[in-house]
């Protein structure tokens, strides 16, 4: 069975009350650059290339309640192999937005970036 070797974080995601307002704040005050936007989420790049993802909270209780999910980088072209490894280990995969995600033992969501 193949082993998965994550090479870094693709992004860290947090819940926010107003995704546009928060993105504008990070851009104006911390110099982040908007790199991608989709419905209810905006991805901002830091100077070192790492990414902060802002997700629109659907419930005020989500804000500040912790990390939304972890996204891990893999070597190019290995995502499908990694997903198959998870399937072989009987780790359930769930479609969450555009990604297939899985959970750690404490219920934190993880996907490959």
Secondary structure, 3 states (H helix, E strand, C coil): CCCCCCCEEEEEEEEECCHHHHHHHHHHHHCCEEEEEECCEEEEECCCCCEEEEEECCCHHHCCCCEEEEEEECCCCCHHHHHHHHHHCCCCCEEECCEEEEECCCCCEEEEC
